[in-house]
Amino acid sequence: MKVMVGRLVTAAGVAVAAIAAQIAMAAPASAMYTGCLNYLKGEGYVVGPKVYAACSHEAIKVGYVWYPNSYCVSALTGIRVGGSDALVACQRAHG
């Protein structure tokens, strides 16, 4: 009986560690493009998986200025986001 309890405790510990690792790894990535997502939500666009994928292309920093990533812009315009909205949103896709 003690062996069974020990195995259950070990299995639970492994499960908790796996979940904690996924949460820890996901948080920084999602924080990177919240500016892009929030801008599009504010403009009335539906934010789904395609928008998340587009906004995951980080803006490019040159000096002190952030420039929109062309992959982000083309992905957003491909799903019918307006060109100027895509540019502004993709410019905000950075940490």
Secondary structure, 3 states (H helix, E strand, C coil): CHHHHHHHHHHHHHHHHHHHHHHHHHHHHHHHCHHHHHHHHHCCCCCCHHHHHHHCCCCEEECCEEECCHHHHHHHHHCCCCHHHHHHHHHCCCC
